[in-house]
Amino acid sequence: MTEKTIVKGNVKGKVLKSSQPINFLGSIDKKTGSITDHKHDLSGKSIKDSILLFPHGIGSSVGAYTIYSLKSNNVAPIAMACQKVDLTVASGCALANIPLFILSPDEYDSIKDGDEISGWKFLQNYADLLLQKSLFP
């Protein structure tokens, strides 16, 4: 496994997965937690109380303050996981105390939108469980 924990935390919830990077400054309403970018695959969805999976963050470093504002407004995800973590997402999650994890490409691909995750330990072993199921039906 190649994942790393950037901000520790116990995670339990439902996955909201995007195939596109997220610009926290320009794409999310910090008062509602809704994705406002009409070109984004999560357009109109709320990230509130989700385990937000996305490839990586993009945009201004001010996005870190948007992540903090999401938490202050009680509309933040309960955790975030990416394939590549940039300074904006890492610092925003650290400021807001939102658990943040880096996933390997295989782990990222194995987790589907709507999956229920209970505990980070489960998430760490999720890809292995899927592999075992496919090898031993």
C-alpha positions in Angstrom: 0.0 0.0 0.0 1.3 3.5 -0.8 -1.3 5.6 1.0 -0.2 8.1 3.6 -2.0 10.0 6.3 -1.6 13.7 6.1 -4.2 14.7 8.8 -5.2 11.9 11.2 -8.7 11.1 12.1 -11.3 8.3 12.4 -13.5 8.2 9.3 -17.0 6.8 8.9 -19.4 7.9 6.1 -20.4 7.8 2.5 -18.0 8.5 -0.4 -18.6 11.3 -2.8 -16.1 10.7 -5.6 -15.0 13.0 -8.4 -12.9 12.2 -11.4 -11.9 15.9 -11.7 -9.6 18.1 -9.6 -11.3 20.5 -7.3 -10.7 24.3 -7.0 -11.8 25.0 -3.5 -11.7 28.8 -4.0 -13.7 29.0 -7.2 -15.9 25.8 -7.3 -17.4 25.5 -3.8 -19.9 27.7 -2.0 -18.3 28.0 1.4 -21.7 28.7 3.1 -23.6 25.7 1.7 -20.8 23.2 0.7 -22.3 22.9 -2.7 -20.2 22.5 -5.9 -21.0 25.6 -7.9 -18.9 25.0 -11.0 -21.3 23.9 -13.7 -18.5 22.1 -15.6 -17.5 20.0 -12.7 -18.8 16.4 -12.5 -20.1 17.1 -8.9 -21.9 20.3 -9.9 -24.9 20.9 -7.6 -23.9 18.3 -5.1 -23.0 19.0 -1.5 -19.7 17.8 0.0 -21.2 18.2 3.5 -20.6 15.1 5.7 -19.1 13.1 2.9 -15.8 11.4 2.4 -14.6 13.5 -0.5 -12.4 11.6 -3.0 -10.8 13.6 -5.9 -7.6 13.3 -7.8 -6.0 16.6 -6.5 -6.7 20.2 -5.8 -6.1 23.0 -8.2 -6.2 26.8 -8.0 -5.2 29.5 -5.6 -3.7 28.9 -2.2 -6.6 30.9 -0.8 -8.5 27.7 -1.2 -7.1 26.6 2.1 -9.2 29.3 3.8 -12.2 28.1 1.9 -11.7 24.6 3.4 -11.4 26.2 6.8 -14.6 28.2 6.1 -16.4 25.1 5.1 -15.6 23.6 8.5 -16.5 26.8 10.3 -19.9 26.8 8.5 -20.5 23.1 9.3 -20.7 22.2 5.7 -17.3 20.5 5.3 -16.6 16.9 4.3 -15.8 14.6 7.2 -12.6 13.5 5.4 -10.8 14.0 2.1 -8.7 11.5 0.1 -6.7 12.2 -3.1 -4.1 10.6 -5.3 -1.9 13.7 -5.0 -2.1 16.2 -2.2 -1.1 19.8 -2.9 -0.2 22.5 -0.3 -3.6 24.2 -0.5 -5.6 21.0 0.3 -3.1 19.9 3.0 -2.9 23.2 4.8 -6.7 23.7 4.6 -7.4 20.3 6.0 -4.7 20.8 8.7 -6.3 24.2 9.7 -9.8 22.8 9.7 -8.8 19.4 11.3 -10.3 17.4 8.4 -8.7 14.0 8.0 -6.7 13.8 4.7 -5.3 10.7 3.1 -3.3 10.0 0.0 -4.4 6.9 -2.0 -2.5 4.8 -4.5 -4.1 4.8 -8.0 -5.4 1.2 -7.5 -7.0 2.2 -4.2 -8.5 5.3 -5.7 -9.9 3.3 -8.6 -11.4 0.6 -6.4 -13.5 3.0 -4.3 -16.8 3.9 -5.9 -19.1 6.9 -5.4 -21.6 6.1 -2.7 -19.5 3.4 -1.0 -19.9 3.3 2.8 -16.5 3.6 4.6 -16.3 2.7 8.3 -12.9 3.5 9.8 -9.7 4.4 8.0 -8.3 1.0 8.7 -11.1 -0.4 6.6 -10.3 2.0 3.8 -6.6 1.0 3.9 -7.6 -2.6 3.3 -10.4 -1.9 0.9 -8.5 -2.7 -2.3 -7.1 -5.9 -0.8 -10.7 -7.0 0.1 -11.9 -6.3 -3.4 -9.0 -8.3 -4.8 -9.7 -11.3 -2.6 -13.4 -11.3 -3.6 -12.4 -11.3 -7.3 -9.9 -14.1 -6.8 -12.1 -16.2 -4.5 -15.7 -16.0 -5.5 
